[in-house]
Every structure is written in structure tokens, then in C-alpha cells.
Amino acid sequence: MAKVVLENVSKSFGEKEILKNINLEIQDGEFLVLVGASGCGKSTLLRMIAGLETPSEGVIKIKDEVVNDVHPKDRNIAMVFQSYALYPHLNVYDNISLGLKVRKMAKCEIERRVKRAAEILKLEDYLKRKPKELSGGQRQRVALARAIVREPRVFLMDEPLSNLDAKLRSEMRAEIKKLQKRLNVTFIYVTHDQTEALTMGDRIVVLNNGEIQQVDTPHNVYNHPKNTFVATFMGSSPMNLVEAKIVDNFLRFGNLSISLDSLPFELQSYKKALVGIRSEDIAEISNPNYHFNLIKFNSKVQFEENLGSHKNIYFKFGDADFCAIASSQAAKAQEMSFSINPRDLHFFDVETKEPIVKKMEFGI
């Protein structure tokens, strides 16, 4: 195992700055996920840790050793790519063992490592097959096995599941997570898929335009976002946001007017705020457990998506486009009644886009 530390790391290509002053500490045996939109710098960051790119500024350490000038092959890391990068003319056994043969490792040790990796990834029956005879999921397992046999200090994975269909992605997420727990090795995993990030990571690093927006547990990234970018980026649907005015001790947003005394926030010092609410926190019917304190409203439905297990209901709320999650059994209607529990609201500063901290206990 190895701790990985990045201190004031920046990267530019010509005049274009890709990463800006990255400070990050990845613990021994941690599964860390780098997530962000295309072009945010997450793959470049991974490639710098691997040694495939050189930082323009800053220091990268692996196991307390500065590795800025260390060749990739000497960093004792293994990288798994999106494309699998298997040799089509070699069978599975030779694909897995090739790197060990290049190092002139003893034949008995090669056989031991390949056998162990094949057992872990359930590839024993496929060792004599060529890559073209394998499914996408099996090819990805071979790529993982090739990394395992090196017995590296750190695994780096660059969107390894993006070429798989939805069912295989789900299966491989579980396989990779089980693999990391079994090996107890540091994993650094790049994805643009929020579901992968939330289900796999011990911690998540959210990147935007080359800067870290938040480093935290999946629970905190989702439920306590550090700014509106994280709030709207993380989750299967973005957090709904609408600007509110605060007038005469009332919060006015959409077509609602709410007394500040009923909210778990001290907003009296603000004239405006951004109000956020997750789609799953907008109920299409009143929740009987909180019936006396719910925020209730009606809205015209613009359109709906039936996803089998639930529906996404899209509607206009003031000037903002909102989405609510409703039961798949909900009847199709031109207008629906919704309710929100005040304790589920998030508030952000209009200027800084950062949260307005909850300051009062609130129980209902």
C-alpha cells in the first residue's frame, strides 16, 4: 500500500492551464474517485500520478517519495485504461503475464501470480482464449488481472467501464470494489459518471475547470455540497435551484411565500438566496408524517419520463425548471400537487454560490 500526496500541483499545455494548484492527500488503501465533466482535468491528474505527464508546478509523492522525475515503470503503479489495451494476437494468459516476462521474472513466480489473478477475477476457464473471443466484461477483467499480477502500490483507473453496457457497468462496479477490498491497495479511479463515484468511492474529489470543488465522503458530497456546482453536478438529476427574495421576514420564491420563522436557517441578514431542493425531496402527495409543516404548491406538468421504477416529472417553478421524482404508478396529469418538507431545503449565497450554514436545530 502507499499514500499519494499532491502538493500545489498545476499543469498547463502551452498557455492553457488544465489544473490549478491541486492539493490532495490519498490515504493508504483508500478508494478515491475523481469525478467531473469532460475537460475538467481529471484524466490529466491521473496521468501525472502515473508519470505519463509532468507537472508544470508542484510536487507528487508516492509513499513519501517525490516522484516528479521518476520514470513510470519505476513508480510501482498499475494503470487500467478505458480501451483495455489488450494484445489481440496473445491469449489471456500471455496478455496477463507479458509485463512479468519483460521483467524476466522466474517462470514459477509468473505462473503463481497469473493463477492468483485468474482466480480472483474468475478467468481460469478463459486463459487460452484470444481477446476477440471474450465479452466486454471479460476483457475488462483481463485488463484488471494484468494490473494485479504486478502487485503494485497504487492502482490507477481511467474510466475503465465507459465502454460497457449498463448491466455490465453495474456488475463491474461491484467487482472492482470487491477487488479493492480484497487487495487492500490504494485505488484512484477517474469517471464522469456520478453513480460510479457515489457507489464506489470512500471519498470523492469533484473537479471543475481544473480546480477541486469538494473532497468528501459520498454522503457529504451529495447531502452537504460545498457550492452550487457540486449540488447540480452530483446525483442522477441535478439539484433544483431557484433564486429567492427575502422581504419582511418572508422568503419568496416560485409562487410561494414562507415565513423565515418556519425555516432551520437564519436568513434575516440576506436580501436574496438560492434555494435548492433534491428531486426526490419533492413529494407528489403530502407526507402524513409532516403534514402540518409542509410547503405545498401546484404546478403544470411540462413533460414526464417513465423510468420503470419511478417517473421524473418536469415542471416550471417560478422562472426555474424543476424536476420531481414520482411513483411510476402516478397518474398522468396536466397539473400536479407537490409538497416539500422545509428541513430538506438547501440555501446558497447568491454571490459566492456557497452554502448558507444551517444554524438552528429544527425538529418536526
C-alpha positions, -999 to +999 in steps of 0.1 A: +000+000+000+010+036-004-002+071+004-002+095-026+002+132-019-001+161-044+012+195-032+004+227-051+003+207-084-006+227-116-005+216-152-005+238-184-003+229-221+011+260-237-010+289-224-039+267-214-040+259-177-055+225-172-051+220-134-047+248-109-029+244-075-042+209-066-036+198-030-047+163-022-038+135+001-049+100-007-046+075+022-031+040+022-057+015+010-083+042+001-106+041-029-106+077-042-128+087-071-120+117-093-152+129-109-161+159-132-173+168-166-152+162-197-122+186-199-121+193-161-086+178-158-093+145-140-075+123-166-046+147-167-043+144-129-043+106-131-016+107-159+006+129-138+004+104-109+013+077-133+042+096-147+028+099-182+026+137-178+049+160-159+035+187-135+042+223-146+044+231-109+042+213-076+052+180-061+038+145-063+047+119-037+041+082-035+049+066-002+067+097+010+090+096-021+090+126-045+083+110-079+083+140-103+114+128-121+108+090-115+101+070-147+066+055-149+079+019-148+098+027-116+068+041-097+053+007-089+019+016-100-005-001-124-029+017-148-061+003-163-074+021-194-108+027-209-097+008-241-085-024-222-053-022-244-050-060-249-028-076-275-052-093-299-026-119-311-019-131-275-042-153-254-054-143-220-026-160-201+001-142-222-017-108-220-017-111-182+018-123-179+036-102-206+048-075-183+062-100-159+081-118-188+095-085-199+109-081-164+125-115-168+107-128-137+110-165-129+085-188-147+072-203-114+066-169-100+048-158-132+025-188-130+018-182-093+008-146-099-013-153-131-031-182-113-039-160-083-052-131-105-073-155-126-089-170-095-097-136-081-113-124-114-128-158-124-108-161-155-095-197-150-116-210-179-105-183-204-067-183-201-063-199-236-087-177-254-079-146-275-094-112-267-118-114-297-134-145-281-143-126-249-171-103-239-165-067-229-167-075-192-143-104-196-118-082-215-120-057-187-113-085-162-082-094-182-070-058-181-075-058-143-057-091-139-028-077-159-026-049-134-030-072-103-001-095-113+023-066-110+014-063-073+016-025-074+015+000-046-013+020-064-039+012-090-049+039-114-081+035-134-092+059-162-129+054-170-125+016-172-162+009-175-173+035-200-173+011-230-196-014-213-234-015-214-254-005-183-259-040-169-221-048-172-212-015-158-232-022-127-217-057-123-182-045-128-186-017-103-193-043-077-164-065-089-139-036-088-150-026-053-147-061-040-113-064-057-100-033-039-113-045-005-096-079-011-063-065-022-064-036+003-045-014-021-048+023-029-072+028-059-075+061-077-104+060-101-115+085-128-151+087-140-176+113-153-204+090-141-219+103-108-234+069-100-200+053-102-185+080-080-212+077-053-213+039-052-176+031-054-156+058-036-145+060+000-141+097-008-149+117-039-129+146-055-152+168-075-133+188-102-144+217-123-123+237-147-091+223-133-099+231-096-111+210-067-146+219-057-150+194-028-132+164-013-155+144+009-174+112+015-202+103-010-228+111+017-214+145+023-208+154-013-245+146-021-262+159+011-238+187+020-224+201-013-198+229-008-212+250-037-239+251-063-217+234-089-214+203-067-251+205-059-261+205-095-234+181-108-238+152-083-268+130-085-288+112-112-307+145-116-293+180-107-304+197-076-333+221-084-322+257-078-343+289-078-335+324-066-355+337-037-360+372-023-362+378+015-388+406+023-404+414+056-393+382+073-407+361+044-389+340+019-405+345-016-396+320-044-416+305-073-452+312-063-446+307-026-441+329+004-427+312+035-422+327+070-385+327+079-395+315+114-405+281+100-371+275+085-339+260+101-318+288+088-311+324+099-317+343+067-327+377+081-293+392+071-298+383+034-318+400+008-315+372-017-306+335-016-305+305-039-330+278-027-321+242-036-342+210-033-334+175-045-358+159-069-365+130-045-374+155-017-404+169-037-433+147-030-463+144-054-486+139-024-485+151+012-464+130+035-486+123+066-456+123+089-450+160+083-485+172+073-487+203+095-455+219+083-452+211+046-447+236+019-475+228-006-480+240-041-495+231-075-477+233-109-484+225-145-465+195-158-443+202-188-434+165-195-425+133-177-401+104-181-412+069-171-380+051-159-399+019-147-391+022-110-402+059-109-411+089-130-393+121-135-418+149-135-407+182-151-424+215-143-419+252-142-414+267-107-412+305-110-385+311-136-367+278-129-371+244-145-377+218-118-378+180-116-396+159-091-394+121-087-428+105-085-441+069-083-443+050-115-479+044-107-487+082-105-515+091-130-505+113-159-519+148-153-515+183-167-513+197-132-499+181-100-499+189-063-464+188-047-451+192-012-417+199+003-405+195+039-387+227+050-359+207+065-350+193+031-343+228+016-307+239+009-297+276+008-268+291-010-253+326-011-262+343-045-227+358-048-204+331-036-226+301-045-215+286-012-240+272+014-257+293+040-249+273+071-278+258+090-277+275+124-307+263+143-319+229+154-351+220+136-374+192+145-409+183+133 
